[in-house]
Amino acid sequence: MLIFVMHLLGDASSPYIIGEISDFFRDGADDNLTQWVSLRNALMLTPFVAALGGAAFLFAAMFIIQDRRRAEETIESMKISNDIGLYEKI
């Protein structure tokens, strides 16, 4: 399901989005040079978005160790409280 959503949002919709951006840059001009330049400018968005995604990944990676420790501590505290609760019932 996740792969389907990724392809739906990325592979299926990206040509449409690039086309809309290219049409925005073209601004009604019909000569071939303007069409090529507008498509080139629209395609330059791809590396920019990839760089933003990489930056977001690196930002999230700074917190992964801290978050994992917190999650493990929470799980351990839940196990301890569950064990205490079982012993109290006996």
Backbone atoms as SQL, in Angstrom:
CREATE TABLE atoms (id INTEGER PRIMARY KEY, chain TEXT, resi INTEGER, resn TEXT, atom TEXT, x REAL, y REAL, z REAL);
INSERT INTO atoms VALUES
  (1, 'A', 1, 'MET', 'N', 0.826, -1.196, 0.000),
  (2, 'A', 1, 'MET', 'CA', 0.000, 0.000, 0.000),
  (3, 'A', 1, 'MET', 'C', 0.872, 1.262, 0.000),
  (4, 'A', 2, 'LEU', 'N', 1.948, 1.239, 0.779),
  (5, 'A', 2, 'LEU', 'CA', 2.823, 2.402, 0.837),
  (6, 'A', 2, 'LEU', 'C', 3.470, 2.678, -0.521),
  (7, 'A', 3, 'ILE', 'N', 3.875, 1.623, -1.207),
  (8, 'A', 3, 'ILE', 'CA', 4.481, 1.789, -2.535),
  (9, 'A', 3, 'ILE', 'C', 3.463, 2.396, -3.496),
  (10, 'A', 4, 'PHE', 'N', 2.213, 1.952, -3.398),
  (11, 'A', 4, 'PHE', 'CA', 1.170, 2.492, -4.254),
  (12, 'A', 4, 'PHE', 'C', 0.995, 3.992, -4.030),
  (13, 'A', 5, 'VAL', 'N', 0.941, 4.395, -2.771),
  (14, 'A', 5, 'VAL', 'CA', 0.766, 5.816, -2.450),
  (15, 'A', 5, 'VAL', 'C', 1.971, 6.624, -2.922),
  (16, 'A', 6, 'MET', 'N', 3.181, 6.070, -2.737),
  (17, 'A', 6, 'MET', 'CA', 4.378, 6.783, -3.189),
  (18, 'A', 6, 'MET', 'C', 4.352, 6.981, -4.700),
  (19, 'A', 7, 'HIS', 'N', 3.985, 5.953, -5.432),
  (20, 'A', 7, 'HIS', 'CA', 3.914, 6.083, -6.891),
  (21, 'A', 7, 'HIS', 'C', 2.775, 7.019, -7.305),
  (22, 'A', 8, 'LEU', 'N', 1.683, 6.964, -6.580),
  (23, 'A', 8, 'LEU', 'CA', 0.551, 7.827, -6.903),
  (24, 'A', 8, 'LEU', 'C', 0.919, 9.293, -6.720),
  (25, 'A', 9, 'LEU', 'N', 1.586, 9.604, -5.621),
  (26, 'A', 9, 'LEU', 'CA', 1.940, 10.990, -5.350),
  (27, 'A', 9, 'LEU', 'C', 3.171, 11.444, -6.124),
  (28, 'A', 10, 'GLY', 'N', 4.072, 10.524, -6.447),
  (29, 'A', 10, 'GLY', 'CA', 5.304, 10.905, -7.117),
  (30, 'A', 10, 'GLY', 'C', 5.276, 10.663, -8.612),
  (31, 'A', 11, 'ASP', 'N', 5.278, 9.405, -8.999),
  (32, 'A', 11, 'ASP', 'CA', 5.408, 9.049, -10.411),
  (33, 'A', 11, 'ASP', 'C', 4.194, 9.443, -11.234),
  (34, 'A', 12, 'ALA', 'N', 3.012, 9.272, -10.688),
  (35, 'A', 12, 'ALA', 'CA', 1.806, 9.536, -11.472),
  (36, 'A', 12, 'ALA', 'C', 1.494, 11.030, -11.577),
  (37, 'A', 13, 'SER', 'N', 1.747, 11.770, -10.526),
  (38, 'A', 13, 'SER', 'CA', 1.357, 13.175, -10.543),
  (39, 'A', 13, 'SER', 'C', 2.474, 14.120, -10.966),
  (40, 'A', 14, 'SER', 'N', 3.717, 13.684, -10.937),
  (41, 'A', 14, 'SER', 'CA', 4.815, 14.610, -11.235),
  (42, 'A', 14, 'SER', 'C', 4.808, 15.135, -12.672),
  (43, 'A', 15, 'PRO', 'N', 4.501, 14.348, -13.706),
  (44, 'A', 15, 'PRO', 'CA', 4.450, 14.953, -15.050),
  (45, 'A', 15, 'PRO', 'C', 3.398, 16.053, -15.157),
  (46, 'A', 16, 'TYR', 'N', 2.265, 15.850, -14.497),
  (47, 'A', 16, 'TYR', 'CA', 1.221, 16.881, -14.519),
  (48, 'A', 16, 'TYR', 'C', 1.708, 18.156, -13.823),
  (49, 'A', 17, 'ILE', 'N', 2.339, 17.989, -12.665),
  (50, 'A', 17, 'ILE', 'CA', 2.813, 19.156, -11.910),
  (51, 'A', 17, 'ILE', 'C', 3.889, 19.900, -12.691),
  (52, 'A', 18, 'ILE', 'N', 4.827, 19.164, -13.296),
  (53, 'A', 18, 'ILE', 'CA', 5.885, 19.794, -14.097),
  (54, 'A', 18, 'ILE', 'C', 5.265, 20.517, -15.292),
  (55, 'A', 19, 'GLY', 'N', 4.257, 19.916, -15.913),
  (56, 'A', 19, 'GLY', 'CA', 3.581, 20.570, -17.037),
  (57, 'A', 19, 'GLY', 'C', 2.882, 21.849, -16.631),
  (58, 'A', 20, 'GLU', 'N', 2.223, 21.826, -15.481),
  (59, 'A', 20, 'GLU', 'CA', 1.550, 23.035, -14.996),
  (60, 'A', 20, 'GLU', 'C', 2.559, 24.142, -14.693),
  (61, 'A', 21, 'ILE', 'N', 3.681, 23.786, -14.092),
  (62, 'A', 21, 'ILE', 'CA', 4.716, 24.784, -13.797),
  (63, 'A', 21, 'ILE', 'C', 5.303, 25.327, -15.094),
  (64, 'A', 22, 'SER', 'N', 5.527, 24.446, -16.071),
  (65, 'A', 22, 'SER', 'CA', 6.050, 24.877, -17.368),
  (66, 'A', 22, 'SER', 'C', 5.078, 25.838, -18.052),
  (67, 'A', 23, 'ASP', 'N', 3.787, 25.526, -17.999),
  (68, 'A', 23, 'ASP', 'CA', 2.785, 26.416, -18.585),
  (69, 'A', 23, 'ASP', 'C', 2.763, 27.771, -17.874),
  (70, 'A', 24, 'PHE', 'N', 2.977, 27.758, -16.557),
  (71, 'A', 24, 'PHE', 'CA', 3.025, 29.009, -15.810),
  (72, 'A', 24, 'PHE', 'C', 4.209, 29.863, -16.265),
  (73, 'A', 25, 'PHE', 'N', 5.378, 29.228, -16.448),
  (74, 'A', 25, 'PHE', 'CA', 6.564, 29.966, -16.892),
  (75, 'A', 25, 'PHE', 'C', 6.426, 30.449, -18.334),
  (76, 'A', 26, 'ARG', 'N', 5.721, 29.685, -19.159),
  (77, 'A', 26, 'ARG', 'CA', 5.594, 30.037, -20.568),
  (78, 'A', 26, 'ARG', 'C', 4.765, 31.294, -20.750),
  (79, 'A', 27, 'ASP', 'N', 3.742, 31.458, -19.951),
  (80, 'A', 27, 'ASP', 'CA', 2.923, 32.666, -19.928),
  (81, 'A', 27, 'ASP', 'C', 2.336, 33.009, -21.295),
  (82, 'A', 28, 'GLY', 'N', 1.842, 31.988, -22.017),
  (83, 'A', 28, 'GLY', 'CA', 1.130, 32.221, -23.269),
  (84, 'A', 28, 'GLY', 'C', 1.979, 32.309, -24.515),
  (85, 'A', 29, 'ALA', 'N', 3.301, 32.317, -24.419),
  (86, 'A', 29, 'ALA', 'CA', 4.157, 32.392, -25.616),
  (87, 'A', 29, 'ALA', 'C', 4.131, 31.042, -26.330),
  (88, 'A', 30, 'ASP', 'N', 4.162, 31.069, -27.674),
  (89, 'A', 30, 'ASP', 'CA', 4.049, 29.834, -28.442),
  (90, 'A', 30, 'ASP', 'C', 5.307, 29.472, -29.216),
  (91, 'A', 31, 'ASP', 'N', 6.360, 30.269, -29.145),
  (92, 'A', 31, 'ASP', 'CA', 7.552, 29.913, -29.915),
  (93, 'A', 31, 'ASP', 'C', 8.300, 28.776, -29.210),
  (94, 'A', 32, 'ASN', 'N', 9.063, 28.027, -29.988),
  (95, 'A', 32, 'ASN', 'CA', 9.730, 26.825, -29.483),
  (96, 'A', 32, 'ASN', 'C', 10.765, 27.129, -28.409),
  (97, 'A', 33, 'LEU', 'N', 11.489, 28.217, -28.554),
  (98, 'A', 33, 'LEU', 'CA', 12.515, 28.549, -27.563),
  (99, 'A', 33, 'LEU', 'C', 11.892, 28.824, -26.198),
  (100, 'A', 34, 'THR', 'N', 10.812, 29.567, -26.173),
  (101, 'A', 34, 'THR', 'CA', 10.148, 29.867, -24.909),
  (102, 'A', 34, 'THR', 'C', 9.575, 28.604, -24.274),
  (103, 'A', 35, 'GLN', 'N', 9.019, 27.710, -25.089),
  (104, 'A', 35, 'GLN', 'CA', 8.510, 26.441, -24.565),
  (105, 'A', 35, 'GLN', 'C', 9.639, 25.612, -23.957),
  (106, 'A', 36, 'TRP', 'N', 10.786, 25.573, -24.649),
  (107, 'A', 36, 'TRP', 'CA', 11.923, 24.806, -24.143),
  (108, 'A', 36, 'TRP', 'C', 12.458, 25.395, -22.841),
  (109, 'A', 37, 'VAL', 'N', 12.589, 26.703, -22.800),
  (110, 'A', 37, 'VAL', 'CA', 13.103, 27.371, -21.596),
  (111, 'A', 37, 'VAL', 'C', 12.146, 27.170, -20.426),
  (112, 'A', 38, 'SER', 'N', 10.853, 27.269, -20.672),
  (113, 'A', 38, 'SER', 'CA', 9.891, 27.091, -19.582),
  (114, 'A', 38, 'SER', 'C', 9.907, 25.653, -19.065),
  (115, 'A', 39, 'LEU', 'N', 10.051, 24.669, -19.960),
  (116, 'A', 39, 'LEU', 'CA', 10.144, 23.275, -19.529),
  (117, 'A', 39, 'LEU', 'C', 11.437, 23.028, -18.769),
  (118, 'A', 40, 'ARG', 'N', 12.532, 23.627, -19.228),
  (119, 'A', 40, 'ARG', 'CA', 13.813, 23.499, -18.525),
  (120, 'A', 40, 'ARG', 'C', 13.711, 24.067, -17.108),
  (121, 'A', 41, 'ASN', 'N', 13.098, 25.234, -16.996),
  (122, 'A', 41, 'ASN', 'CA', 12.945, 25.855, -15.675),
  (123, 'A', 41, 'ASN', 'C', 12.055, 25.010, -14.766),
  (124, 'A', 42, 'ALA', 'N', 11.011, 24.432, -15.322),
  (125, 'A', 42, 'ALA', 'CA', 10.126, 23.588, -14.519),
  (126, 'A', 42, 'ALA', 'C', 10.857, 22.333, -14.046),
  (127, 'A', 43, 'LEU', 'N', 11.693, 21.765, -14.900),
  (128, 'A', 43, 'LEU', 'CA', 12.425, 20.558, -14.513),
  (129, 'A', 43, 'LEU', 'C', 13.524, 20.846, -13.498),
  (130, 'A', 44, 'MET', 'N', 13.938, 22.097, -13.377),
  (131, 'A', 44, 'MET', 'CA', 14.925, 22.455, -12.354),
  (132, 'A', 44, 'MET', 'C', 14.342, 22.356, -10.955),
  (133, 'A', 45, 'LEU', 'N', 13.039, 22.267, -10.864),
  (134, 'A', 45, 'LEU', 'CA', 12.397, 22.097, -9.568),
  (135, 'A', 45, 'LEU', 'C', 12.732, 20.734, -8.954),
  (136, 'A', 46, 'THR', 'N', 12.961, 19.738, -9.779),
  (137, 'A', 46, 'THR', 'CA', 13.216, 18.381, -9.288),
  (138, 'A', 46, 'THR', 'C', 14.442, 18.302, -8.390),
  (139, 'A', 47, 'PRO', 'N', 15.623, 18.787, -8.800),
  (140, 'A', 47, 'PRO', 'CA', 16.761, 18.711, -7.879),
  (141, 'A', 47, 'PRO', 'C', 16.567, 19.556, -6.623),
  (142, 'A', 48, 'PHE', 'N', 15.835, 20.650, -6.739),
  (143, 'A', 48, 'PHE', 'CA', 15.567, 21.482, -5.572),
  (144, 'A', 48, 'PHE', 'C', 14.722, 20.725, -4.549),
  (145, 'A', 49, 'VAL', 'N', 13.687, 20.045, -5.011),
  (146, 'A', 49, 'VAL', 'CA', 12.830, 19.263, -4.113),
  (147, 'A', 49, 'VAL', 'C', 13.617, 18.092, -3.529),
  (148, 'A', 50, 'ALA', 'N', 14.472, 17.467, -4.329),
  (149, 'A', 50, 'ALA', 'CA', 15.302, 16.375, -3.817),
  (150, 'A', 50, 'ALA', 'C', 16.255, 16.874, -2.736),
  (151, 'A', 51, 'ALA', 'N', 16.812, 18.061, -2.925),
  (152, 'A', 51, 'ALA', 'CA', 17.700, 18.629, -1.904),
  (153, 'A', 51, 'ALA', 'C', 16.927, 18.942, -0.627),
  (154, 'A', 52, 'LEU', 'N', 15.706, 19.435, -0.752),
  (155, 'A', 52, 'LEU', 'CA', 14.886, 19.684, 0.434),
  (156, 'A', 52, 'LEU', 'C', 14.565, 18.376, 1.165),
  (157, 'A', 53, 'GLY', 'N', 14.282, 17.334, 0.402),
  (158, 'A', 53, 'GLY', 'CA', 14.027, 16.031, 1.016),
  (159, 'A', 53, 'GLY', 'C', 15.252, 15.489, 1.732),
  (160, 'A', 54, 'GLY', 'N', 16.429, 15.671, 1.122),
  (161, 'A', 54, 'GLY', 'CA', 17.669, 15.247, 1.771),
  (162, 'A', 54, 'GLY', 'C', 17.940, 16.024, 3.038),
  (163, 'A', 55, 'ALA', 'N', 17.668, 17.313, 3.014),
  (164, 'A', 55, 'ALA', 'CA', 17.863, 18.139, 4.216),
  (165, 'A', 55, 'ALA', 'C', 16.894, 17.713, 5.317),
  (166, 'A', 56, 'ALA', 'N', 15.661, 17.408, 4.952),
  (167, 'A', 56, 'ALA', 'CA', 14.684, 16.947, 5.943),
  (168, 'A', 56, 'ALA', 'C', 15.115, 15.605, 6.537),
  (169, 'A', 57, 'PHE', 'N', 15.670, 14.722, 5.710),
  (170, 'A', 57, 'PHE', 'CA', 16.162, 13.434, 6.202),
  (171, 'A', 57, 'PHE', 'C', 17.316, 13.638, 7.179),
  (172, 'A', 58, 'LEU', 'N', 18.263, 14.504, 6.843),
  (173, 'A', 58, 'LEU', 'CA', 19.391, 14.751, 7.741),
  (174, 'A', 58, 'LEU', 'C', 18.938, 15.396, 9.042),
  (175, 'A', 59, 'PHE', 'N', 17.965, 16.290, 8.973),
  (176, 'A', 59, 'PHE', 'CA', 17.426, 16.905, 10.179),
  (177, 'A', 59, 'PHE', 'C', 16.780, 15.856, 11.077),
  (178, 'A', 60, 'ALA', 'N', 16.010, 14.949, 10.472),
  (179, 'A', 60, 'ALA', 'CA', 15.365, 13.891, 11.250),
  (180, 'A', 60, 'ALA', 'C', 16.397, 12.914, 11.809),
  (181, 'A', 61, 'ALA', 'N', 17.475, 12.685, 11.077),
  (182, 'A', 61, 'ALA', 'CA', 18.510, 11.752, 11.527),
  (183, 'A', 61, 'ALA', 'C', 19.225, 12.250, 12.780),
  (184, 'A', 62, 'MET', 'N', 19.229, 13.556, 13.001),
  (185, 'A', 62, 'MET', 'CA', 19.879, 14.099, 14.198),
  (186, 'A', 62, 'MET', 'C', 19.148, 13.659, 15.469),
  (187, 'A', 63, 'PHE', 'N', 17.872, 13.332, 15.370),
  (188, 'A', 63, 'PHE', 'CA', 17.065, 13.017, 16.544),
  (189, 'A', 63, 'PHE', 'C', 16.762, 11.532, 16.689),
  (190, 'A', 64, 'ILE', 'N', 17.195, 10.693, 15.769),
  (191, 'A', 64, 'ILE', 'CA', 16.787, 9.297, 15.778),
  (192, 'A', 64, 'ILE', 'C', 17.315, 8.549, 17.001),
  (193, 'A', 65, 'ILE', 'N', 18.548, 8.803, 17.410),
  (194, 'A', 65, 'ILE', 'CA', 19.108, 8.091, 18.559),
  (195, 'A', 65, 'ILE', 'C', 18.387, 8.508, 19.838),
  (196, 'A', 66, 'GLN', 'N', 18.170, 9.791, 20.006),
  (197, 'A', 66, 'GLN', 'CA', 17.463, 10.292, 21.186),
  (198, 'A', 66, 'GLN', 'C', 16.039, 9.742, 21.238),
  (199, 'A', 67, 'ASP', 'N', 15.350, 9.731, 20.104),
  (200, 'A', 67, 'ASP', 'CA', 13.977, 9.234, 20.070),
  (201, 'A', 67, 'ASP', 'C', 13.927, 7.734, 20.342),
  (202, 'A', 68, 'ARG', 'N', 14.903, 6.993, 19.844),
  (203, 'A', 68, 'ARG', 'CA', 14.927, 5.552, 20.083),
  (204, 'A', 68, 'ARG', 'C', 15.140, 5.260, 21.566),
  (205, 'A', 69, 'ARG', 'N', 16.038, 5.997, 22.199),
  (206, 'A', 69, 'ARG', 'CA', 16.259, 5.804, 23.643),
  (207, 'A', 69, 'ARG', 'C', 14.987, 6.095, 24.438),
  (208, 'A', 70, 'ARG', 'N', 14.317, 7.171, 24.072),
  (209, 'A', 70, 'ARG', 'CA', 13.068, 7.506, 24.758),
  (210, 'A', 70, 'ARG', 'C', 12.019, 6.414, 24.575),
  (211, 'A', 71, 'ALA', 'N', 11.920, 5.889, 23.375),
  (212, 'A', 71, 'ALA', 'CA', 10.946, 4.828, 23.113),
  (213, 'A', 71, 'ALA', 'C', 11.286, 3.575, 23.910),
  (214, 'A', 72, 'GLU', 'N', 12.575, 3.210, 23.958),
  (215, 'A', 72, 'GLU', 'CA', 12.972, 2.035, 24.736),
  (216, 'A', 72, 'GLU', 'C', 12.703, 2.235, 26.223),
  (217, 'A', 73, 'GLU', 'N', 12.964, 3.437, 26.742),
  (218, 'A', 73, 'GLU', 'CA', 12.685, 3.725, 28.150),
  (219, 'A', 73, 'GLU', 'C', 11.192, 3.643, 28.437),
  (220, 'A', 74, 'THR', 'N', 10.389, 4.135, 27.528),
  (221, 'A', 74, 'THR', 'CA', 8.935, 4.073, 27.711),
  (222, 'A', 74, 'THR', 'C', 8.458, 2.634, 27.718),
  (223, 'A', 75, 'ILE', 'N', 8.976, 1.823, 26.803),
  (224, 'A', 75, 'ILE', 'CA', 8.582, 0.413, 26.750),
  (225, 'A', 75, 'ILE', 'C', 9.002, -0.298, 28.024),
  (226, 'A', 76, 'GLU', 'N', 10.206, -0.033, 28.499),
  (227, 'A', 76, 'GLU', 'CA', 10.678, -0.659, 29.738),
  (228, 'A', 76, 'GLU', 'C', 9.826, -0.243, 30.926),
  (229, 'A', 77, 'SER', 'N', 9.474, 1.033, 31.010),
  (230, 'A', 77, 'SER', 'CA', 8.651, 1.485, 32.135),
  (231, 'A', 77, 'SER', 'C', 7.255, 0.871, 32.075),
  (232, 'A', 78, 'MET', 'N', 6.746, 0.656, 30.868),
  (233, 'A', 78, 'MET', 'CA', 5.439, 0.009, 30.743),
  (234, 'A', 78, 'MET', 'C', 5.518, -1.453, 31.166),
  (235, 'A', 79, 'LYS', 'N', 6.617, -2.121, 30.830),
  (236, 'A', 79, 'LYS', 'CA', 6.790, -3.515, 31.243),
  (237, 'A', 79, 'LYS', 'C', 6.867, -3.612, 32.755),
  (238, 'A', 80, 'ILE', 'N', 7.615, -2.717, 33.371),
  (239, 'A', 80, 'ILE', 'CA', 7.769, -2.738, 34.829),
  (240, 'A', 80, 'ILE', 'C', 6.428, -2.470, 35.505),
  (241, 'A', 81, 'SER', 'N', 5.689, -1.479, 35.026),
  (242, 'A', 81, 'SER', 'CA', 4.395, -1.175, 35.638),
  (243, 'A', 81, 'SER', 'C', 3.402, -2.314, 35.431),
  (244, 'A', 82, 'ASN', 'N', 3.463, -3.003, 34.300),
  (245, 'A', 82, 'ASN', 'CA', 2.593, -4.152, 34.065),
  (246, 'A', 82, 'ASN', 'C', 2.962, -5.298, 34.986),
  (247, 'A', 83, 'ASP', 'N', 4.259, -5.515, 35.188),
  (248, 'A', 83, 'ASP', 'CA', 4.700, -6.581, 36.096),
  (249, 'A', 83, 'ASP', 'C', 4.266, -6.296, 37.527),
  (250, 'A', 84, 'ILE', 'N', 4.393, -5.067, 37.961),
  (251, 'A', 84, 'ILE', 'CA', 3.960, -4.697, 39.310),
  (252, 'A', 84, 'ILE', 'C', 2.472, -4.895, 39.448),
  (253, 'A', 85, 'GLY', 'N', 1.722, -4.533, 38.441),
  (254, 'A', 85, 'GLY', 'CA', 0.275, -4.716, 38.484),
  (255, 'A', 85, 'GLY', 'C', -0.120, -6.171, 38.577),
  (256, 'A', 86, 'LEU', 'N', 0.621, -7.073, 37.913),
  (257, 'A', 86, 'LEU', 'CA', 0.340, -8.490, 37.984),
  (258, 'A', 86, 'LEU', 'C', 0.616, -9.026, 39.380),
  (259, 'A', 87, 'TYR', 'N', 1.693, -8.587, 40.019),
  (260, 'A', 87, 'TYR', 'CA', 2.051, -9.070, 41.347),
  (261, 'A', 87, 'TYR', 'C', 1.082, -8.563, 42.402),
  (262, 'A', 88, 'GLU', 'N', 0.509, -7.390, 42.209),
  (263, 'A', 88, 'GLU', 'CA', -0.436, -6.865, 43.169),
  (264, 'A', 88, 'GLU', 'C', -1.726, -7.657, 43.180),
  (265, 'A', 89, 'LYS', 'N', -2.090, -8.215, 42.033),
  (266, 'A', 89, 'LYS', 'CA', -3.339, -8.989, 41.945),
  (267, 'A', 89, 'LYS', 'C', -3.195, -10.353, 42.612),
  (268, 'A', 90, 'ILE', 'N', -1.991, -10.849, 42.715),
  (269, 'A', 90, 'ILE', 'CA', -1.771, -12.179, 43.300),
  (270, 'A', 90, 'ILE', 'C', -1.809, -12.098, 44.763);
